[in-house]
Amino acid sequence: MPNADTAARTPDLLRLRGSNQVGMRQFNERTVLQALRVHTSLPKADLARLTGLSAQTIGLITARLEEDGLIVKQNRVRGRIGQPSVPLALNPDGAFSIGIKVGRRGAEWLLIDFTTRVRDRHIVHYDFPDVDELLPAIAQHIHRLRDGLGPLAARNVGVGLAAPFQLGGWHRTLGLSKAQADLWNQMDLAAEVRARTDVPVSFARDTVAACVAELVGGRGHDLKSFLYIFVDTFVGGGLVINSHLHTGAHGNAGALASLPMQPPGRGGALPAQLVAQASLWELEQRLAGEGLDAMAAYDDRALQAPFAASTQAWLESASQALAHAIVNGAAMLDLADVVVDGSMSRLLLQALLEHTRAALDRCNWEGLWRPQLHGGRAGAQACALGGAMLPLHANFAPDHDVFLKAA
């Protein structure tokens, strides 16, 4: 996982330079692969210019990568001065990774290829995960995805697991017993998954994994620093500073669910937290209270009759809570951008963004700069997608600690 200590390092691939010295093959190969990942395709001359490696070194590296099946040649580009160039690109079949999201209302498995395109997806819904059912299902779907690759199964480089640090957290809110909550909170879920597969397993907090997906494949292409908010069954987030994922001292930066909504009272009662207003669980409860299907919170029905009235009430409450979080984030971090995404329909996300912008209009911005609000691009599969990206990064990125981005 990215390290907070690396937040000050340069994210700009153009400033990342390889080495022509003997013994640096792996780093140089990763540098070339990262250049192709960021720029989609490049001829050898541009690879040499971007990486600072000699033309001879680039020639040797690209020959090895092509032999290993990690890159492919594309059609010659003609019409320019000089010899036609042959762009090189990542081979989609060069490597594969599996991402798993374990959430409070469902689990998801993704298979992505070397270009991070989703090849296969499977989702299971539940009221709350049952240990005896979910752990065998995790192993079953890992094997199913790998077996579906056929002869390419050997190119699966790992599994990325995304889950809350404490899956049983807020158990009273969920209506769970303390015993049910403790069973999950005391479990090392990553270790359980490692025991059920023979490939390496990476772990990230679910909303941090979602932030990874946005950083690598979404708004992170345009925004260097942003507060990330992901509205799921509960709500959480992540923090990107100078194109680096900043995880904090305990890997918990951006844990917005716990943000208090008011100062502590004198009577000893704990203040309400953001999760009580800006989560899809809260929308579920509003729908269920009207005798409606609570799962409409996650699809297009939320804005349709007879669900729309409950959803509109939730939008008013959730947007005010998110505006409160954004003002606090602006005061602490002075970030120019905030990205909001979630496990909801794109129409409901747009409605939430509009309501949140209106709530921000009513906030007191004296002494602060108001950040710009953006919708996320990864969507409902962000957690599983970000999890799947972790093994690819660990195996092929030039820096183990950071997600390098082009400026």
Beta strands, then each sheet from edge to edge (+ up, - down):
strand 1: 41-42
strand 2: 71-73
strand 3: 88-90
strand 4: 96-102
strand 5: 106-113
strand 6: 118-125
strand 7: 156-163
strand 8: 201-205
strand 9: 226-231
strand 10: 235-241
strand 11: 244-245
strand 12: 337-342
strand 13: 372-375
sheet 1: 1+ 3- 2+
sheet 2: 6+ 5- 4+ 7+ 8+
sheet 3: 11+ 10- 9+ 12+ 13+
end
